[in-house]
Amino acid sequence: MEKTQLIQAIQTLKQEKDAIILAHYYTDGAIQEAADYIGDSYYLSKIAKEAKQQLIVFCGVRFMGESAKILSPHKKVLMPDKEADCPMAHMVTLEQIKEVRKQHEDVAVVCYINSTAEIKALSDVCVTSSNALKIVRNIEASHIYFIPDENLGQYVEQYVPEKTFIFNKGFCPIHKSMNKALVLEAKAQYPEAEILIHPECTPDVVALGDYVGSTSGIIEYATKSTSQQFIVCTEIGIEYALQKNNPDKVFHFVGDMRACGSMKCVTLETLYNALKDEQYEITLDEAIMKKAEHALLEMHRLAD
């Protein structure tokens, strides 16, 4: 089927099954076009929790589908592609968390939502790039073990000097590829452009930003800005929303790896098949879900 036919077939199936389709900003533009809601991890986790539909199709990577299932265990959560995963989510171990807890009595394990359900289950609170700073400021503990993304943790640390941070060596391969030399090269080529940077980038790149923030924050900033050109340091899937909101503005993306292969696993075909066959359902151990739920609910409590 052609794109238009596929989207129509998806919409028909969605109505028949009373399903809701959620898509992250990093998925392909065609997926975002077909989705009911598009957003970052925090926004989509709220939508999944509050949705009246009992069937959720989550167009993103596995940790997102897991979070939706944890917050709504009675709902059926489907992933269009079972291989869509986030490398960063596996860059911290249960043993590392247990060891840090042994070494520090007054420590809060702050877990970036880009993590597995098992890691969330051993954490005190989850955060996203849009709420990490607010949540860490609201935590009483004097020590913060920030996992798994070291770069986002270091970004938060500079605004909360009163707390002691312990970091894990996790990172996003896409954002790590957006190095300082490439950003400076783009700035030399487009001197009038503002630089918009995701805090998963390395600290030397973050320091170059006119604006640093989450995917939703970058979109909002670009939409409100009077500038006509932007250098964007995040996954290229965000271009769909940026151009939709700002058709007259120009966006230049940097990095040797601009597209997340896992996010791009999700296609209209896999979305259609997931709905049609109700395949690739997220299933989790009940005990793990219950423990992980605490960290996610704490995120919503401390961020709202």
SEPAVEX-347063 format. One record per residue (C-alpha): residue number from 1; residue in one letter; y, x, z. Coordinates in steps of 0.1 Angstrom, whole numbers, always signed. Example, Ala and Ser with C-alpha at 12.3 -4.5 7.8 and 13.67 -1.06 7.14 Angstrom:
@pos->1 | code->A | y->-45 | x->+123 | z->+78
@pos->2 | code->S | y->-11 | x->+137 | z->+71
! end
This chain:
@pos->1 | code->M | y->+0 | x->+0 | z->+0
@pos->2 | code->E | y->+36 | x->+11 | z->-6
@pos->3 | code->K | y->+60 | x->+16 | z->+23
@pos->4 | code->T | y->+76 | x->-18 | z->+21
@pos->5 | code->Q | y->+42 | x->-35 | z->+19
@pos->6 | code->L | y->+28 | x->-15 | z->+48
@pos->7 | code->I | y->+58 | x->-23 | z->+70
@pos->8 | code->Q | y->+54 | x->-60 | z->+62
@pos->9 | code->A | y->+17 | x->-59 | z->+69
@pos->10 | code->I | y->+24 | x->-42 | z->+102
@pos->11 | code->Q | y->+49 | x->-69 | z->+112
@pos->12 | code->T | y->+25 | x->-96 | z->+103
@pos->13 | code->L | y->-3 | x->-81 | z->+124
@pos->14 | code->K | y->+21 | x->-75 | z->+152
@pos->15 | code->Q | y->+31 | x->-112 | z->+153
@pos->16 | code->E | y->-6 | x->-123 | z->+151
@pos->17 | code->K | y->-16 | x->-101 | z->+180
@pos->18 | code->D | y->+16 | x->-105 | z->+200
@pos->19 | code->A | y->+20 | x->-68 | z->+201
@pos->20 | code->I | y->+51 | x->-45 | z->+207
@pos->21 | code->I | y->+56 | x->-13 | z->+188
@pos->22 | code->L | y->+74 | x->+16 | z->+205
@pos->23 | code->A | y->+85 | x->+48 | z->+187
@pos->24 | code->H | y->+100 | x->+80 | z->+199
@pos->25 | code->Y | y->+130 | x->+95 | z->+181
@pos->26 | code->Y | y->+108 | x->+124 | z->+169
@pos->27 | code->T | y->+84 | x->+102 | z->+148
@pos->28 | code->D | y->+89 | x->+99 | z->+111
@pos->29 | code->G | y->+118 | x->+77 | z->+99
@pos->30 | code->A | y->+94 | x->+51 | z->+84
@pos->31 | code->I | y->+78 | x->+47 | z->+118
@pos->32 | code->Q | y->+111 | x->+41 | z->+135
@pos->33 | code->E | y->+120 | x->+16 | z->+108
@pos->34 | code->A | y->+88 | x->-4 | z->+116
@pos->35 | code->A | y->+92 | x->-2 | z->+154
@pos->36 | code->D | y->+106 | x->-28 | z->+178
@pos->37 | code->Y | y->+121 | x->-2 | z->+201
@pos->38 | code->I | y->+131 | x->+34 | z->+194
@pos->39 | code->G | y->+141 | x->+58 | z->+221
@pos->40 | code->D | y->+135 | x->+88 | z->+243
@pos->41 | code->S | y->+106 | x->+90 | z->+268
@pos->42 | code->Y | y->+126 | x->+75 | z->+297
@pos->43 | code->Y | y->+139 | x->+45 | z->+278
@pos->44 | code->L | y->+105 | x->+38 | z->+262
@pos->45 | code->S | y->+87 | x->+40 | z->+296
@pos->46 | code->K | y->+110 | x->+13 | z->+309
@pos->47 | code->I | y->+105 | x->-9 | z->+278
@pos->48 | code->A | y->+67 | x->-5 | z->+281
@pos->49 | code->K | y->+68 | x->-15 | z->+318
@pos->50 | code->E | y->+91 | x->-45 | z->+313
@pos->51 | code->A | y->+76 | x->-58 | z->+280
@pos->52 | code->K | y->+60 | x->-93 | z->+282
@pos->53 | code->Q | y->+35 | x->-83 | z->+255
@pos->54 | code->Q | y->+0 | x->-73 | z->+266
@pos->55 | code->L | y->-6 | x->-51 | z->+236
@pos->56 | code->I | y->+15 | x->-19 | z->+232
@pos->57 | code->V | y->+13 | x->+4 | z->+202
@pos->58 | code->F | y->+30 | x->+37 | z->+212
@pos->59 | code->C | y->+41 | x->+58 | z->+183
@pos->60 | code->G | y->+44 | x->+92 | z->+199
@pos->61 | code->V | y->+22 | x->+117 | z->+216
@pos->62 | code->R | y->-5 | x->+111 | z->+242
@pos->63 | code->F | y->+15 | x->+117 | z->+274
@pos->64 | code->M | y->+38 | x->+88 | z->+264
@pos->65 | code->G | y->+9 | x->+64 | z->+259
@pos->66 | code->E | y->-5 | x->+76 | z->+292
@pos->67 | code->S | y->+28 | x->+69 | z->+310
@pos->68 | code->A | y->+29 | x->+34 | z->+295
@pos->69 | code->K | y->-7 | x->+27 | z->+307
@pos->70 | code->I | y->+0 | x->+41 | z->+342
@pos->71 | code->L | y->+31 | x->+18 | z->+346
@pos->72 | code->S | y->+13 | x->-12 | z->+331
@pos->73 | code->P | y->-25 | x->-8 | z->+339
@pos->74 | code->H | y->-32 | x->-44 | z->+329
@pos->75 | code->K | y->-19 | x->-39 | z->+294
@pos->76 | code->K | y->-37 | x->-25 | z->+264
@pos->77 | code->V | y->-20 | x->+7 | z->+251
@pos->78 | code->L | y->-29 | x->+20 | z->+217
@pos->79 | code->M | y->-21 | x->+53 | z->+200
@pos->80 | code->P | y->-20 | x->+54 | z->+162
@pos->81 | code->D | y->-34 | x->+89 | z->+161
@pos->82 | code->K | y->-58 | x->+102 | z->+188
@pos->83 | code->E | y->-49 | x->+138 | z->+180
@pos->84 | code->A | y->-12 | x->+134 | z->+186
@pos->85 | code->D | y->-6 | x->+155 | z->+217
@pos->86 | code->C | y->+21 | x->+177 | z->+233
@pos->87 | code->P | y->+13 | x->+214 | z->+237
@pos->88 | code->M | y->+37 | x->+217 | z->+266
@pos->89 | code->A | y->+19 | x->+190 | z->+286
@pos->90 | code->H | y->-10 | x->+215 | z->+290
@pos->91 | code->M | y->+10 | x->+245 | z->+301
@pos->92 | code->V | y->+6 | x->+240 | z->+338
@pos->93 | code->T | y->-26 | x->+237 | z->+358
@pos->94 | code->L | y->-37 | x->+217 | z->+389
@pos->95 | code->E | y->-45 | x->+251 | z->+406
@pos->96 | code->Q | y->-9 | x->+263 | z->+401
@pos->97 | code->I | y->+5 | x->+232 | z->+417
@pos->98 | code->K | y->-19 | x->+235 | z->+447
@pos->99 | code->E | y->-10 | x->+272 | z->+452
@pos->100 | code->V | y->+28 | x->+265 | z->+452
@pos->101 | code->R | y->+23 | x->+237 | z->+478
@pos->102 | code->K | y->+4 | x->+262 | z->+500
@pos->103 | code->Q | y->+32 | x->+287 | z->+498
@pos->104 | code->H | y->+61 | x->+263 | z->+505
@pos->105 | code->E | y->+61 | x->+235 | z->+530
@pos->106 | code->D | y->+94 | x->+220 | z->+519
@pos->107 | code->V | y->+87 | x->+218 | z->+482
@pos->108 | code->A | y->+90 | x->+189 | z->+458
@pos->109 | code->V | y->+69 | x->+191 | z->+426
@pos->110 | code->V | y->+92 | x->+178 | z->+399
@pos->111 | code->C | y->+72 | x->+170 | z->+368
@pos->112 | code->Y | y->+87 | x->+167 | z->+334
@pos->113 | code->I | y->+73 | x->+135 | z->+318
@pos->114 | code->N | y->+59 | x->+158 | z->+291
@pos->115 | code->S | y->+27 | x->+163 | z->+311
@pos->116 | code->T | y->-8 | x->+149 | z->+315
@pos->117 | code->A | y->-17 | x->+120 | z->+338
@pos->118 | code->E | y->-36 | x->+145 | z->+360
@pos->119 | code->I | y->-5 | x->+167 | z->+365
@pos->120 | code->K | y->+16 | x->+136 | z->+373
@pos->121 | code->A | y->-9 | x->+126 | z->+399
@pos->122 | code->L | y->-2 | x->+158 | z->+418
@pos->123 | code->S | y->+35 | x->+156 | z->+415
@pos->124 | code->D | y->+62 | x->+140 | z->+437
@pos->125 | code->V | y->+84 | x->+127 | z->+409
@pos->126 | code->C | y->+87 | x->+127 | z->+371
@pos->127 | code->V | y->+118 | x->+134 | z->+352
@pos->128 | code->T | y->+130 | x->+133 | z->+316
@pos->129 | code->S | y->+157 | x->+154 | z->+299
@pos->130 | code->S | y->+181 | x->+124 | z->+304
@pos->131 | code->N | y->+177 | x->+120 | z->+341
@pos->132 | code->A | y->+164 | x->+154 | z->+355
@pos->133 | code->L | y->+197 | x->+165 | z->+369
@pos->134 | code->K | y->+204 | x->+133 | z->+387
@pos->135 | code->I | y->+169 | x->+131 | z->+402
@pos->136 | code->V | y->+168 | x->+167 | z->+414
@pos->137 | code->R | y->+202 | x->+162 | z->+431
@pos->138 | code->N | y->+187 | x->+131 | z->+449
@pos->139 | code->I | y->+157 | x->+150 | z->+462
@pos->140 | code->E | y->+158 | x->+160 | z->+498
@pos->141 | code->A | y->+134 | x->+190 | z->+496
@pos->142 | code->S | y->+150 | x->+225 | z->+495
@pos->143 | code->H | y->+125 | x->+240 | z->+471
@pos->144 | code->I | y->+119 | x->+225 | z->+436
@pos->145 | code->Y | y->+88 | x->+234 | z->+417
@pos->146 | code->F | y->+98 | x->+224 | z->+381
@pos->147 | code->I | y->+69 | x->+219 | z->+357
@pos->148 | code->P | y->+59 | x->+224 | z->+330
@pos->149 | code->D | y->+91 | x->+233 | z->+311
@pos->150 | code->E | y->+108 | x->+264 | z->+323
@pos->151 | code->N | y->+138 | x->+259 | z->+300
@pos->152 | code->L | y->+147 | x->+224 | z->+312
@pos->153 | code->G | y->+142 | x->+236 | z->+347
@pos->154 | code->Q | y->+166 | x->+265 | z->+343
@pos->155 | code->Y | y->+192 | x->+241 | z->+328
@pos->156 | code->V | y->+190 | x->+219 | z->+358
@pos->157 | code->E | y->+191 | x->+248 | z->+382
@pos->158 | code->Q | y->+225 | x->+260 | z->+372
@pos->159 | code->Y | y->+240 | x->+226 | z->+384
@pos->160 | code->V | y->+221 | x->+225 | z->+417
@pos->161 | code->P | y->+227 | x->+260 | z->+432
@pos->162 | code->E | y->+220 | x->+246 | z->+467
@pos->163 | code->K | y->+182 | x->+243 | z->+459
@pos->164 | code->T | y->+157 | x->+271 | z->+453
@pos->165 | code->F | y->+137 | x->+267 | z->+420
@pos->166 | code->I | y->+103 | x->+278 | z->+412
@pos->167 | code->F | y->+94 | x->+278 | z->+375
@pos->168 | code->N | y->+63 | x->+275 | z->+354
@pos->169 | code->K | y->+60 | x->+293 | z->+321
@pos->170 | code->G | y->+58 | x->+262 | z->+299
@pos->171 | code->F | y->+79 | x->+255 | z->+268
@pos->172 | code->C | y->+83 | x->+233 | z->+237
@pos->173 | code->P | y->+73 | x->+254 | z->+206
@pos->174 | code->I | y->+97 | x->+235 | z->+185
@pos->175 | code->H | y->+128 | x->+240 | z->+207
@pos->176 | code->K | y->+118 | x->+276 | z->+214
@pos->177 | code->S | y->+120 | x->+283 | z->+177
@pos->178 | code->M | y->+157 | x->+274 | z->+176
@pos->179 | code->N | y->+169 | x->+309 | z->+186
@pos->180 | code->K | y->+204 | x->+322 | z->+192
@pos->181 | code->A | y->+206 | x->+341 | z->+159
@pos->182 | code->L | y->+198 | x->+310 | z->+139
@pos->183 | code->V | y->+224 | x->+289 | z->+157
@pos->184 | code->L | y->+251 | x->+316 | z->+152
@pos->185 | code->E | y->+242 | x->+319 | z->+116
@pos->186 | code->A | y->+246 | x->+281 | z->+112
@pos->187 | code->K | y->+279 | x->+282 | z->+130
@pos->188 | code->A | y->+292 | x->+309 | z->+107
@pos->189 | code->Q | y->+282 | x->+288 | z->+77
@pos->190 | code->Y | y->+297 | x->+256 | z->+92
@pos->191 | code->P | y->+325 | x->+267 | z->+115
@pos->192 | code->E | y->+339 | x->+232 | z->+119
@pos->193 | code->A | y->+306 | x->+218 | z->+131
@pos->194 | code->E | y->+299 | x->+210 | z->+168
@pos->195 | code->I | y->+267 | x->+223 | z->+182
@pos->196 | code->L | y->+244 | x->+198 | z->+199
@pos->197 | code->I | y->+215 | x->+212 | z->+219
@pos->198 | code->H | y->+185 | x->+198 | z->+237
@pos->199 | code->P | y->+179 | x->+214 | z->+271
@pos->200 | code->E | y->+143 | x->+223 | z->+261
@pos->201 | code->C | y->+160 | x->+252 | z->+241
@pos->202 | code->T | y->+162 | x->+286 | z->+257
@pos->203 | code->P | y->+191 | x->+293 | z->+281
@pos->204 | code->D | y->+209 | x->+316 | z->+256
@pos->205 | code->V | y->+209 | x->+288 | z->+230
@pos->206 | code->V | y->+219 | x->+262 | z->+255
@pos->207 | code->A | y->+250 | x->+284 | z->+264
@pos->208 | code->L | y->+262 | x->+279 | z->+228
@pos->209 | code->G | y->+263 | x->+241 | z->+229
@pos->210 | code->D | y->+294 | x->+219 | z->+226
@pos->211 | code->Y | y->+271 | x->+193 | z->+240
@pos->212 | code->V | y->+237 | x->+197 | z->+258
@pos->213 | code->G | y->+216 | x->+166 | z->+264
@pos->214 | code->S | y->+186 | x->+145 | z->+257
@pos->215 | code->T | y->+178 | x->+130 | z->+223
@pos->216 | code->S | y->+195 | x->+97 | z->+232
@pos->217 | code->G | y->+225 | x->+117 | z->+246
@pos->218 | code->I | y->+228 | x->+137 | z->+214
@pos->219 | code->I | y->+228 | x->+105 | z->+193
@pos->220 | code->E | y->+254 | x->+89 | z->+216
@pos->221 | code->Y | y->+277 | x->+121 | z->+216
@pos->222 | code->A | y->+275 | x->+124 | z->+178
@pos->223 | code->T | y->+284 | x->+88 | z->+173
@pos->224 | code->K | y->+314 | x->+89 | z->+196
@pos->225 | code->S | y->+327 | x->+123 | z->+184
@pos->226 | code->T | y->+355 | x->+126 | z->+158
@pos->227 | code->S | y->+338 | x->+156 | z->+142
@pos->228 | code->Q | y->+323 | x->+151 | z->+108
@pos->229 | code->Q | y->+297 | x->+179 | z->+110
@pos->230 | code->F | y->+271 | x->+189 | z->+135
@pos->231 | code->I | y->+246 | x->+217 | z->+141
@pos->232 | code->V | y->+216 | x->+200 | z->+158
@pos->233 | code->C | y->+191 | x->+219 | z->+179
@pos->234 | code->T | y->+162 | x->+195 | z->+184
@pos->235 | code->E | y->+133 | x->+180 | z->+165
@pos->236 | code->I | y->+143 | x->+168 | z->+131
@pos->237 | code->G | y->+129 | x->+132 | z->+136
@pos->238 | code->I | y->+162 | x->+125 | z->+154
@pos->239 | code->E | y->+180 | x->+127 | z->+120
@pos->240 | code->Y | y->+169 | x->+91 | z->+112
@pos->241 | code->A | y->+189 | x->+77 | z->+141
@pos->242 | code->L | y->+218 | x->+101 | z->+136
@pos->243 | code->Q | y->+222 | x->+91 | z->+100
@pos->244 | code->K | y->+217 | x->+54 | z->+106
@pos->245 | code->N | y->+244 | x->+54 | z->+133
@pos->246 | code->N | y->+267 | x->+79 | z->+114
@pos->247 | code->P | y->+262 | x->+75 | z->+76
@pos->248 | code->D | y->+294 | x->+94 | z->+68
@pos->249 | code->K | y->+287 | x->+124 | z->+90
@pos->250 | code->V | y->+267 | x->+156 | z->+82
@pos->251 | code->F | y->+239 | x->+170 | z->+103
@pos->252 | code->H | y->+225 | x->+205 | z->+100
@pos->253 | code->F | y->+192 | x->+214 | z->+117
@pos->254 | code->V | y->+182 | x->+249 | z->+127
@pos->255 | code->G | y->+149 | x->+265 | z->+136
@pos->256 | code->D | y->+118 | x->+279 | z->+120
@pos->257 | code->M | y->+98 | x->+250 | z->+133
@pos->258 | code->R | y->+120 | x->+218 | z->+129
@pos->259 | code->A | y->+92 | x->+193 | z->+129
@pos->260 | code->C | y->+66 | x->+186 | z->+156
@pos->261 | code->G | y->+32 | x->+183 | z->+139
@pos->262 | code->S | y->+19 | x->+160 | z->+166
@pos->263 | code->M | y->+47 | x->+136 | z->+163
@pos->264 | code->K | y->+43 | x->+136 | z->+125
@pos->265 | code->C | y->+6 | x->+127 | z->+129
@pos->266 | code->V | y->+18 | x->+91 | z->+133
@pos->267 | code->T | y->+21 | x->+75 | z->+99
@pos->268 | code->L | y->+25 | x->+39 | z->+87
@pos->269 | code->E | y->-11 | x->+40 | z->+77
@pos->270 | code->T | y->-23 | x->+51 | z->+112
@pos->271 | code->L | y->+0 | x->+26 | z->+128
@pos->272 | code->Y | y->-14 | x->-2 | z->+106
@pos->273 | code->N | y->-50 | x->+8 | z->+114
@pos->274 | code->A | y->-43 | x->+10 | z->+151
@pos->275 | code->L | y->-30 | x->-25 | z->+151
@pos->276 | code->K | y->-57 | x->-39 | z->+128
@pos->277 | code->D | y->-87 | x->-24 | z->+146
@pos->278 | code->E | y->-70 | x->-20 | z->+180
@pos->279 | code->Q | y->-83 | x->+16 | z->+181
@pos->280 | code->Y | y->-75 | x->+47 | z->+201
@pos->281 | code->E | y->-69 | x->+28 | z->+234
@pos->282 | code->I | y->-56 | x->+49 | z->+263
@pos->283 | code->T | y->-81 | x->+48 | z->+291
@pos->284 | code->L | y->-76 | x->+67 | z->+324
@pos->285 | code->D | y->-94 | x->+71 | z->+357
@pos->286 | code->E | y->-81 | x->+44 | z->+381
@pos->287 | code->A | y->-76 | x->+69 | z->+410
@pos->288 | code->I | y->-56 | x->+92 | z->+387
@pos->289 | code->M | y->-35 | x->+63 | z->+375
@pos->290 | code->K | y->-27 | x->+52 | z->+410
@pos->291 | code->K | y->-15 | x->+87 | z->+421
@pos->292 | code->A | y->+4 | x->+93 | z->+389
@pos->293 | code->E | y->+21 | x->+59 | z->+392
@pos->294 | code->H | y->+39 | x->+71 | z->+423
@pos->295 | code->A | y->+57 | x->+99 | z->+404
@pos->296 | code->L | y->+67 | x->+76 | z->+376
@pos->297 | code->L | y->+80 | x->+49 | z->+399
@pos->298 | code->E | y->+99 | x->+75 | z->+419
@pos->299 | code->M | y->+116 | x->+85 | z->+386
@pos->300 | code->H | y->+128 | x->+50 | z->+380
@pos->301 | code->R | y->+139 | x->+46 | z->+416
@pos->302 | code->L | y->+159 | x->+78 | z->+417
@pos->303 | code->A | y->+173 | x->+76 | z->+382
@pos->304 | code->D | y->+185 | x->+39 | z->+383
! end
